[in-house]
């Protein structure tokens, strides 16, 4: 083995070791961030559940029975405005299947178009 080859081999080993250390650092940092974002993820799930149609219908029926028709209509109108806003915010944040800690829209798959020449 020539001097140049041995130097290249030594440099390669150094780079591989550095790469492994950096991957470990990134994994540790990512675990900390994912843990902190767990609460936000749970809040998103609760917000999506609250804005589902069955929950809203049950809440409206309970409000009607509790507050009476006139007051219930006023409160339902205000509530629907809030639900509409919440649904818009949730849709802007991305799909419900997004990975924890993922950026908004990260779970969306890119559009792949088949080529007319059979992919060649």
Residue pairs with C-beta under 8 A, 6 or more apart in sequence:
1 9
30 101
33 101
34 100
34 101
37 100
37 101
38 100
41 100
41 101
44 90
44 93
44 96
45 96
47 86
47 90
48 90
48 96
49 55
50 83
50 86
51 83
51 86
51 87
51 90
56 83
59 79
60 72
60 76
60 79
63 72
63 75
63 76
63 79
64 72
66 72
67 75
92 104
93 104
94 102
94 104
94 105
94 106
94 107
94 108
95 105
95 107
95 108
97 107
98 104
98 105
98 106
98 107
99 106
99 107
